């Protein structure tokens, strides 16, 4: 109804305009070929407008007639493009359906139908990789590197292919080229970063991490963590050779992660070596409040060089005001009490945790107490037998590998910050001082009875059956359960 009203209104306006134009006053003199006419001005203008409109219509018809061949050509091209897009779509579906041969054939069909569509060639290269035709796929990818639109995608394919073939150096080269083209590219920067950390290039990895974008809070927190781990790795490597650099990096790591135990241990050891025992104690005391980590308590007890077992126990008691706060606190407190021959104190500290399901370390400590206080080897052996099947204690663990000391990367995957202080799923071989896996003892090995108390208050030692190597129970937190962990 509204359209009808608009049509009536427009018709009336056109009719009024034509009437007004024809009735314009005035005449026009026209002389040609011996004829002379004097039509009205309005009529002349009206006829002129009709002539222009007729000329436009005639030209449009002529163009359409002469454009018929081009019209058919465009229609054919549209049909060709439509079939090419259908082939490309079917190729993508076939690839994801697990049929790379069909995906390759459809991608080649799409390339023949479509002009300047590098996606079809890229899909064909990826299908060749899945088919195992790596040499042909590599040539396809190399051809695509020259095209700015597909350079990064081609480098991604070459990087993945190099990794599948075990060519780590080539994979790193491709990832670095992709980073040079687009520094914000996630997979490329991750690949370069992972390769640097796997190779132990901590400084270069740290510089790269500092330059990474961190758009949100979660990524900023993760970046701070990675930087702290890298700084701690640098400090660990420089601890014996460049103490100034080690201290600087350890303190920088603690600024980013205040409760990062490995950095705190390194910084505290450096303070102790420099004779700044008070600073070491203050640092360890703060980290202990946040983490209750047994290695912190152990280093705190031994922070004063040359201190006797009684003095070490006094230091432990000043750090652990409430041994009942947790099993780690109780174990550290009992360790110091046993070394000082304070058997009642040690037993009291463990009482609340041995009544339910004590861990291996607590069982070993109770065996030492029974042997040292009463000399009852029967009770001591009962605790040792119980330790074999007791729950495991937390230890530095990464990818199923346990270590007495923290390490920056996993020895299995090379992943940064893989080691965590937790109960291992399974006890595997121990690790030596340089981080390589050691030999696993026989599964049937059981800890032998600790020897009798030593005269000067030194801690008794435990051994593993079948070996002659004693383990100083006060040397490091967790080592008194090392024999059982390896069982």
Secondary structure, DSSP 8 states (H G I E B T S, - for coil): -HHHHHHHHHHHHHHHHHHHHHT-S-EEEEEETTEEEEEEHHHHHHHHHHHHHHHHHHHHHHHHHHTHHHHHHHHHHHHHHHHHHHHHHHHHHHHHTT-HHHHHHHHHHHHHHSSS-HHHHHHHHHHHHHHT-HHHHHHHHHHHHTSTTTHHHHHHHHHHHHHHTT-HHHHHHHHHHHHHH-TT-HHHHHHHHHHHHHTT-HHHHHHHHHTS---SHHHHHHHHHHHHHHHHHHHHHHTTT-HHHHHHHHHHHHHHSTT-HHHHHHHHHHHHHTT-HHHHHHHHHHHHHHH--HHHHHHHHT-STT--HHHHHHHHHHH-S-GGG-HHHHHHHHHHHHHTT-HHHHHHHHHHHHSS--BHHHHHHHHHHIIIII--HHHHHHHHHHHHHSB--EEEEETTEEESS--SB-TTT--BT--EEEE-SS----B-TTS-B-----TT--B-------TTS---EE-BTT----EETTTSTTGGGHHHHT-
